[in-house]
Amino acid sequence: MVRKFNRRSFLRSAGLAAAGSVLAACAPAAVQPQVPSQAPSTQTAAPKEATPTQASSTQTAAPKEATPTIAPATSAEGIALQYWVAWSGDYVKAWDQMQKTDEYKEIMGNNVLTVKGSMYAEAFLPALAAGNPPDLGGNGFYYLDYMARGVLQPIDDLVAISKIVKKEDFIPGNWESSFYKGAQYGVPANECFERDALVYNSSMVEKAGLDPKTPPVTWAEVLDWHKKLTKFDSAGNLTQIGLDPYDSIGGSMNPIDGFFAGESWGFTYFDQATSKFDLDNDKMANIFDTYAEFYKVVGPDKMAGMRSVEGQGTWGGSYFAAVQAMVIDGYWHCQWTEQAKPEVAKVSVYTWAPVTEARRGVKMQYPGGHLICLFKDSKHHTEAFKVAEFLQTKSACDILFDLRGFLPARPAYLKTVDKYTFPGLDFFFNSLDEATEWEKMVPCVIADFVQNQFNTLGESVYRGNMDSKAAVAQMQKACTEEWQKTGLA
């Protein structure tokens, strides 16, 4: 679910409260999500020999993990801390359990933490404008945007003396996402791990006369499956679709989840070194054209009609309902499906996300995820940082995995997880070793604006209101102008 907000309002400190809301997270606020989180990466046609972590993917049991050395809390009297997140429901309830653990008590001491869920930019921005933000935030805002605006507290000094938060203990891609222009502003925590997989319902695939044991690997092959899986009744009403490429990760364009289409086609849309966009190109045009083909098979209005039915929204709804046979999504989909529809989970197959014919054979993966960030205007940075430290402990990670299916960016912890906990989770663990190309986050500060352009212009193309060449030219112009207006270019 993409929430927009006006950067120009953000630039005027007095106008912070007038801005709209931003993308919340990739993880859902409920068991049946109707939501994600946008940047491409540099890649070549040839696969790369690289992996983000040395975590083994062959384990079936859960070996014990040594808990990181804990630095005791420094506050004797106790300080009241506010932690705001967009997640709600089980995530907030998880803190009732976490605050009872020995590790929490040892790290946090007498400090009192209040966790407030369902907090989006509508709450963050007025608090920032008033100079009274929470002590820390976990999601509900674009991390890079807030880093660039100077409202987050650099934490390099706190990390330097931490016994728990150490660079070598994190997946490199996640660790790198916590930096902006050389300074560190966050700690990977809560929900991290891998984003890219093509998921399909093997029962629906088999009924369509396709071989569920031979999954498609290119967009042309996925489109062929889509055509055979899309069905209408005798009156011409849509009853089933193959794939909506704009659904879930397939339509993402943000640093948390990556710009999936750009990764699939093999190009980067923004270069931080030159501060320039590269959107007006043949690959971007081909993305719009290819995605449009899927909509033309279904019919744009019929696709929209299907989405309007309760329980058939994006980010899982229509897949759980067995109305959509395929979806491109991340590791969380395993737990979501198991909780929402166990019978669908049993017939779900996870495989490599599709690539173009020129990139056939590339097995790509994106190590995305969230951060814990401290706010510059809050008063208790040292104490608030301990929340980020606690979230690295085994107690915290176990509770979040059990309740939400969240996984951290810590290889040592990943080694303790049974990869067969949920159907399909083993694919993501195996891909730690099997992926041939690991994507990197591109630090585009106006990613939410770019996402909006991607969605809006994509619809113009699949509805036949604009050709792809004109769409990418307009996207390039609009994003460049918006970037210039921020004063950060």
Phi, psi and omega per residue, in radians:
M1 nan 2.090 -3.093
V2 -1.731 2.189 3.086
R3 -1.965 2.255 -3.070
K4 -1.612 2.653 2.939
F5 -2.613 2.619 -2.977
N6 -1.462 1.945 -3.094
R7 -1.159 -0.581 -3.120
R8 -1.112 -0.598 3.056
S9 -1.138 -0.648 3.139
F10 -1.109 -0.666 -3.102
L11 -1.094 -0.538 3.096
R12 -1.555 1.832 -3.025
S13 -0.945 -0.597 3.139
A14 -1.260 -0.277 -3.083
G15 -1.831 0.244 -3.120
L16 -0.980 -0.731 -3.053
A17 -1.187 -0.299 -3.092
A18 -1.448 -0.198 -3.079
A19 -1.252 2.760 3.131
G20 -1.451 -2.758 -3.078
S21 -1.848 2.893 -3.086
V22 -2.099 3.065 3.093
L23 -1.032 2.340 -3.042
A24 -1.517 -1.014 -3.044
A25 -3.068 2.910 3.042
C26 -1.472 -0.461 -3.138
A27 -1.432 2.613 -3.035
P28 -1.410 2.890 3.060
A29 -1.633 -0.088 3.131
A30 -2.545 3.003 -3.096
V31 -1.076 -0.709 3.089
Q32 -1.789 1.622 -3.034
P33 -1.220 2.606 2.985
Q34 -2.230 0.568 3.128
V35 -1.806 nan nan
P36 nan nan nan
S37 nan nan nan
Q38 nan 1.594 2.939
A39 -2.794 2.462 3.103
P40 -1.407 -3.055 3.128
S41 -2.493 2.876 -3.133
T42 -1.416 2.204 3.140
Q43 -2.644 2.812 -3.123
T44 -2.114 2.985 3.139
A45 -1.186 -0.490 -3.132
A46 -1.516 2.417 3.115
P47 -1.079 2.643 3.136
K48 -1.819 2.526 3.082
E49 -1.593 1.487 -3.127
A50 -2.762 2.535 3.034
T51 -2.319 2.695 -3.048
P52 -1.490 -0.198 -3.033
T53 -2.771 2.786 3.097
Q54 -1.719 0.217 3.140
A55 -1.083 2.305 -3.140
S56 -1.266 2.523 3.117
S57 -1.966 0.259 -3.065
T58 -1.809 -0.025 -3.049
Q59 -1.299 2.591 3.015
T60 -2.092 -0.365 3.086
A61 -1.758 -3.137 -3.107
A62 -2.068 1.587 3.115
P63 -1.149 2.753 -3.126
K64 -1.310 2.457 3.079
E65 -1.842 2.357 3.063
A66 -1.258 2.161 3.134
T67 -1.193 2.393 3.126
P68 -0.967 2.585 3.074
T69 -0.998 2.270 -3.037
I70 -1.771 2.227 3.028
A71 -1.515 2.202 -3.090
P72 -1.105 2.639 3.106
A73 -1.079 2.528 -3.057
T74 -1.655 -0.230 -3.064
S75 -1.505 2.199 3.123
A76 -1.493 -0.694 -3.060
E77 -1.526 -0.443 -3.114
G78 1.650 2.353 -3.104
I79 -2.173 2.436 3.098
A80 -1.439 2.179 -3.100
L81 -2.082 2.500 3.084
Q82 -1.955 2.238 3.124
Y83 -2.171 2.020 -3.102
W84 -1.872 2.414 3.091
V85 -2.503 2.754 3.053
A86 -1.415 -0.470 3.078
W87 -1.070 2.640 3.106
S88 -2.464 -2.717 3.053
G89 0.952 -2.135 -3.058
D90 -1.076 -0.522 -3.122
Y91 -1.129 -0.809 3.134
V92 -1.149 -0.711 3.127
K93 -1.107 -0.538 -3.136
A94 -1.023 -0.529 -3.115
W95 -1.217 -0.412 3.037
D96 -1.068 -0.680 3.097
Q97 -1.308 -0.766 -3.062
M98 -1.107 -0.630 -3.102
Q99 -1.274 -0.158 3.093
K100 -1.641 -0.111 -3.093
T101 -1.358 2.699 3.113
D102 -1.116 -0.646 -3.121
E103 -1.127 -0.706 3.111
Y104 -1.081 -0.830 -3.108
K105 -1.101 -0.656 -3.122
E106 -1.210 -0.686 -3.115
I107 -1.378 -0.783 -3.016
M108 -1.523 -0.332 3.112
G109 1.036 -2.313 -3.109
N110 -1.533 -0.020 -3.133
N111 -1.142 2.511 -3.075
V112 -1.954 2.076 -3.091
L113 -1.835 2.241 3.015
T114 -1.924 2.174 -3.132
V115 -1.819 2.137 3.140
K116 -1.983 2.095 3.132
G117 -1.621 3.040 -3.131
S118 1.026 0.587 -3.132
M119 -1.790 1.927 -3.128
Y120 -1.920 -2.970 -3.103
A121 -1.072 -0.458 3.090
E122 -1.022 -0.464 3.099
A123 -1.658 -0.742 -3.092
F124 -1.123 -0.804 -3.012
L125 -1.132 -0.771 3.070
P126 -1.097 -0.656 3.131
A127 -1.138 -0.683 3.100
L128 -1.161 -0.733 -3.133
A129 -1.099 -0.588 -3.123
A130 -1.485 -0.050 -3.112
G131 1.255 0.425 -3.089
N132 -2.346 1.036 -3.121
P133 -1.367 2.950 3.005
P134 -1.164 2.978 3.128
D135 -1.227 -0.598 -3.139
L136 -2.704 2.798 3.113
G137 -2.368 2.597 -3.123
G138 -1.902 -0.562 3.003
N139 -2.884 -3.024 -3.055
G140 1.815 -0.049 3.121
F141 -2.674 2.798 3.064
Y142 -1.358 2.068 -3.085
Y143 -1.025 -0.870 -3.096
L144 -1.062 -0.686 -3.133
D145 -1.059 -0.835 -3.126
Y146 -1.193 -0.583 3.056
M147 -1.054 -0.849 -3.084
A148 -1.147 -0.516 -3.097
R149 -1.421 -0.119 3.090
G150 1.344 0.380 -3.137
V151 -1.720 -0.119 3.104
L152 -1.733 2.688 -3.133
Q153 -1.565 2.166 3.009
P154 -1.069 2.431 -3.046
I155 -2.091 0.281 -3.099
D156 -0.943 -0.720 -3.101
D157 -1.199 -0.626 3.115
L158 -1.237 -0.678 3.098
V159 -1.145 -0.658 -3.092
A160 -1.046 -0.545 -3.106
I161 -1.837 0.028 -3.108
S162 -1.281 2.453 3.053
K163 -1.558 -0.158 -3.035
I164 -1.992 -0.783 -3.086
V165 -1.552 1.771 -3.123
K166 -2.292 2.409 -3.085
K167 -0.901 -0.759 -3.037
E168 -1.198 -0.192 -3.108
D169 -1.659 0.101 -3.095
F170 -2.120 2.693 2.972
I171 -1.065 2.219 -3.041
P172 -0.890 -0.789 -3.101
G173 -1.065 -0.668 3.113
N174 -1.222 -0.724 3.125
W175 -1.065 -0.762 -3.117
E176 -1.113 -0.491 -3.106
S177 -1.227 -0.185 -3.111
S178 -1.559 0.042 -3.094
F179 -1.924 2.625 2.976
Y180 -2.479 2.080 -3.141
K181 0.881 0.789 3.009
G182 1.555 -0.233 -3.133
A183 -1.827 2.535 3.129
Q184 -1.659 2.284 -3.075
Y185 -2.130 -0.043 -3.096
G186 -2.729 2.954 3.079
V187 -2.179 2.205 3.082
P188 -0.993 2.273 -3.079
A189 -2.881 2.931 3.072
N190 1.241 -1.399 -3.054
E191 -2.270 1.992 3.109
C192 -2.374 -2.643 3.052
F193 1.473 -2.904 -2.806
E194 -1.518 2.583 -2.989
R195 -1.916 -0.381 -2.862
D196 -1.903 2.055 2.997
A197 -2.804 2.569 2.938
L198 -1.642 2.124 -3.138
V199 -1.915 2.348 3.100
Y200 -2.471 2.647 3.111
N201 -1.469 1.860 -3.032
S202 -1.134 -0.510 3.114
S203 -1.180 -0.795 3.111
M204 -1.138 -0.663 3.135
V205 -1.110 -0.790 -3.122
E206 -1.135 -0.696 3.135
K207 -1.138 -0.416 3.124
A208 -1.500 0.078 3.112
G209 1.441 0.311 -3.141
L210 -1.815 2.791 -3.111
D211 -1.633 1.899 -3.114
P212 -1.179 -0.243 3.129
K213 -1.553 -0.080 3.119
T214 -2.198 1.407 -3.065
P215 -1.239 2.711 3.084
P216 -1.242 2.579 -3.126
V217 -2.113 -0.278 3.111
T218 -2.072 2.892 3.135
W219 -1.124 -0.596 3.116
A220 -1.113 -0.695 3.141
E221 -1.248 -0.654 3.093
V222 -1.153 -0.677 3.106
L223 -1.104 -0.664 3.100
D224 -1.100 -0.778 3.068
W225 -1.067 -0.753 -3.125
H226 -0.999 -0.777 -3.134
K227 -1.087 -0.693 -3.093
K228 -1.379 -0.380 -3.121
L229 -1.622 -0.290 3.135
T230 -1.417 2.249 -3.045
K231 -2.319 2.634 3.098
F232 -2.264 2.668 3.062
D233 -1.463 -3.093 -3.061
S234 -1.123 -0.370 3.125
A235 -1.601 0.036 3.128
G236 1.530 0.162 3.116
N237 -1.411 2.418 3.137
L238 -1.209 2.258 3.123
T239 -2.059 -0.349 -3.087
Q240 -2.826 2.500 3.044
I241 -2.147 2.838 3.062
G242 -1.457 -1.221 -3.090
L243 -2.493 2.387 2.914
D244 -1.788 1.857 -3.056
P245 -1.141 -0.361 3.122
Y246 -1.485 -0.079 -3.122
D247 -1.367 2.521 3.002
S248 0.944 -2.378 -3.082
I249 -1.111 -0.522 3.138
G250 -0.978 -0.521 -3.129
G251 -1.837 0.166 -3.073
S252 -1.376 2.598 3.105
M253 -2.641 1.095 -3.091
N254 -2.559 2.761 -3.104
P255 -1.111 -0.429 -3.120
I256 -1.224 -0.751 -3.079
D257 -1.943 -0.182 -3.106
G258 1.559 2.846 2.990
F259 -1.637 1.587 -2.986
F260 -0.979 -0.819 -3.083
A261 -1.068 -0.739 3.114
G262 -1.078 -0.698 3.102
E263 -1.119 -0.744 -3.110
S264 -1.131 -0.680 3.135
W265 -1.494 -0.264 3.044
G266 1.491 0.813 3.055
F267 -2.610 2.787 3.139
T268 -1.894 2.299 -3.029
Y269 -1.594 -0.181 -3.127
F270 -2.543 2.353 3.141
D271 -1.963 1.928 -3.111
Q272 -1.158 -0.587 -3.106
A273 -1.076 -0.710 -3.129
T274 -1.715 -0.176 -3.112
S275 1.042 0.676 -3.108
K276 -2.225 2.597 3.065
F277 -1.583 2.611 3.014
D278 -2.289 1.393 -3.117
L279 -1.984 -0.435 -3.126
D280 -1.511 1.317 -3.113
N281 -2.540 2.927 -3.060
D282 -1.135 -0.600 -3.127
K283 -1.171 -0.738 3.116
M284 -1.132 -0.699 3.097
A285 -1.094 -0.698 3.135
N286 -1.173 -0.554 3.052
I287 -1.065 -0.868 3.125
F288 -1.040 -0.749 -3.122
D289 -1.162 -0.749 -3.110
T290 -1.170 -0.823 3.110
Y291 -1.057 -0.623 3.140
A292 -1.100 -0.608 -3.135
E293 -1.024 -0.667 3.134
F294 -1.134 -0.646 -3.140
Y295 -1.297 -0.582 3.136
K296 -1.151 -0.601 3.103
V297 -1.098 -0.715 -3.094
V298 -1.481 -0.754 -2.987
G299 1.804 2.086 -3.080
P300 -0.945 -0.748 -3.126
D301 -1.206 -0.628 3.115
K302 -1.229 -0.607 3.066
M303 -1.111 -0.787 3.129
A304 -1.106 -0.673 3.112
G305 -1.111 -0.719 3.098
M306 -1.072 -0.740 -3.126
R307 -1.161 -0.476 -3.085
S308 -1.323 -0.249 3.125
V309 -1.297 2.312 -3.130
E310 -1.010 2.322 -3.132
G311 1.521 0.009 -3.141
Q312 -2.119 0.560 3.113
G313 -1.345 -3.093 3.122
T314 -1.404 -3.119 -3.103
W315 0.955 0.770 2.956
G316 2.024 -0.581 -3.011
G317 -0.932 -0.949 -3.084
S318 -1.216 -0.488 3.092
Y319 -1.237 -0.769 3.108
F320 -1.045 -0.640 -3.096
A321 -1.377 -0.003 -3.120
A322 1.029 0.577 3.017
V323 -1.709 -0.477 3.087
Q324 -2.003 2.193 -3.031
A325 -1.496 -0.413 -3.100
M326 -2.362 2.651 3.052
V327 -2.688 2.583 3.051
I328 -1.765 2.041 -3.016
D329 -2.683 3.034 -3.075
G330 -1.712 -3.018 -3.017
Y331 -1.061 -0.504 -3.121
W332 -1.079 -0.412 -3.115
H333 -1.033 -0.497 -3.136
C334 -1.084 -0.854 -3.124
Q335 -1.261 -0.711 3.117
W336 -0.974 -0.838 -3.085
T337 -1.170 -0.712 3.129
E338 -1.061 -0.716 -3.127
Q339 -1.353 -0.664 -3.081
A340 -1.359 -0.841 -3.077
K341 -2.541 1.495 -3.137
P342 -0.953 -0.583 -3.131
E343 -1.185 -0.534 3.063
V344 -1.329 -0.657 3.120
A345 -1.013 -0.657 -3.094
K346 -1.130 -0.482 -3.102
V347 -1.891 0.216 3.133
S348 -1.503 2.355 3.108
V349 -2.061 2.381 -3.140
Y350 -1.981 2.285 -3.114
T351 -2.544 3.141 -3.092
W352 -1.150 2.453 3.118
A353 -1.139 2.598 -3.075
P354 -1.204 2.639 3.071
V355 -2.283 3.043 3.103
T356 -1.296 2.870 3.131
E357 -1.019 -0.664 -3.133
A358 -1.127 -0.380 -3.118
R359 -1.923 0.326 3.126
R360 -0.915 2.324 3.140
G361 1.734 -0.270 3.100
V362 -1.300 2.251 3.074
K363 -1.938 1.722 -2.992
M364 -1.757 2.653 3.116
Q365 -2.581 2.621 -3.107
Y366 -2.197 2.090 3.136
P367 -1.521 1.347 -3.067
G368 -1.568 -3.057 3.064
G369 2.560 -3.015 -2.969
H370 -1.896 2.949 -3.110
L371 -2.257 2.759 2.870
I372 -1.782 2.211 -3.113
C373 -2.191 2.515 3.066
L374 -1.747 2.576 -3.138
F375 -1.682 2.372 -3.045
K376 -1.014 -0.702 -3.058
D377 -1.449 -0.028 3.066
S378 -1.352 2.901 -2.948
K379 -1.876 -0.093 -2.999
H380 -2.266 1.079 -3.060
H381 -1.083 -0.777 -3.099
T382 -1.092 -0.784 -3.134
E383 -1.215 -0.701 -3.139
A384 -1.136 -0.602 -3.139
F385 -1.074 -0.468 -3.134
K386 -1.158 -0.417 3.048
V387 -1.136 -0.753 3.096
A388 -1.097 -0.643 3.107
E389 -1.175 -0.791 -3.135
F390 -1.036 -0.664 -3.107
L391 -1.150 -0.152 3.076
Q392 -1.563 -0.193 -3.058
T393 -1.317 2.784 -3.130
K394 -1.121 -0.642 3.125
S395 -1.024 -0.849 -3.128
A396 -1.133 -0.799 -3.101
C397 -1.128 -0.686 3.115
D398 -1.080 -0.783 -3.104
I399 -1.144 -0.753 -3.139
L400 -1.181 -0.609 3.108
F401 -1.222 -0.733 -3.118
D402 -1.152 -0.719 -3.057
L403 -1.520 -0.635 -3.023
R404 -2.090 -0.201 -3.061
G405 1.355 0.213 -3.134
F406 -1.262 2.492 3.030
L407 -2.190 2.513 -3.130
P408 -1.540 -3.139 3.128
A409 -1.748 0.677 -3.081
R410 -2.040 1.873 3.140
P411 -0.945 -0.648 -3.130
A412 -1.077 -0.692 3.112
Y413 -1.270 -0.700 -3.122
L414 -1.004 -0.529 3.120
K415 -1.161 -0.366 -3.118
T416 -1.551 -0.132 -3.041
V417 -1.565 2.340 3.028
D418 -1.320 1.975 -3.053
K419 -1.217 -0.102 3.104
Y420 -1.795 0.262 -3.132
T421 -0.986 -0.747 3.093
F422 -2.206 2.515 3.107
P423 -0.970 2.194 3.098
G424 1.710 -0.298 -3.107
L425 -1.108 -0.501 -3.140
D426 -1.089 -0.518 3.104
F427 -1.024 -0.778 -3.092
F428 -1.205 -0.677 3.089
F429 -1.172 -0.714 3.118
N430 -1.132 -0.567 -3.101
S431 -1.203 -0.279 3.036
L432 -0.978 -0.645 -3.136
D433 -1.693 -0.471 -2.973
E434 -1.671 -0.322 3.141
A435 -1.081 2.437 3.120
T436 -1.768 -0.172 -3.102
E437 -2.558 2.057 3.110
W438 -1.809 2.136 -3.073
E439 -1.433 2.651 3.126
K440 -1.997 2.544 3.100
M441 -1.157 2.364 3.018
V442 -1.778 2.099 -3.045
P443 -1.351 1.276 3.071
C444 -1.615 1.965 -3.053
V445 -1.144 -0.572 -3.099
I446 -1.734 0.679 -3.091
A447 -1.036 -0.587 -3.136
D448 -1.190 -0.613 3.067
F449 -1.155 -0.751 3.125
V450 -1.093 -0.720 3.102
Q451 -1.025 -0.764 -3.140
N452 -1.088 -0.713 3.091
Q453 -1.118 -0.725 3.128
F454 -1.041 -0.812 -3.126
N455 -1.174 -0.810 -3.066
T456 -1.182 -0.828 -3.122
L457 -1.261 -0.557 3.066
G458 -1.064 -0.726 3.104
E459 -1.150 -0.666 3.108
S460 -1.064 -0.622 3.136
V461 -1.279 -0.842 -3.070
Y462 -1.266 -0.289 3.032
R463 -1.576 -0.031 3.092
G464 1.367 0.297 3.140
N465 -1.533 -0.194 -3.102
M466 -2.760 2.479 3.066
D467 -1.486 2.837 -3.013
S468 -1.116 -0.588 3.139
K469 -1.113 -0.764 3.113
A470 -1.180 -0.623 -3.116
A471 -1.125 -0.791 -3.105
V472 -1.234 -0.575 3.085
A473 -1.128 -0.734 3.122
Q474 -1.182 -0.674 3.132
M475 -1.110 -0.758 3.106
Q476 -1.041 -0.814 -3.105
K477 -1.135 -0.820 -3.091
A478 -1.116 -0.753 -3.107
C479 -1.221 -0.671 3.103
T480 -1.108 -0.776 3.136
E481 -1.132 -0.741 3.135
E482 -1.113 -0.697 3.122
W483 -1.110 -0.713 3.105
Q484 -1.131 -0.656 -3.102
K485 -1.161 -0.408 -3.133
T486 -1.218 -0.413 -3.061
G487 1.387 0.129 -3.119
L488 -1.789 -0.163 -3.068
A489 -1.139 nan nan
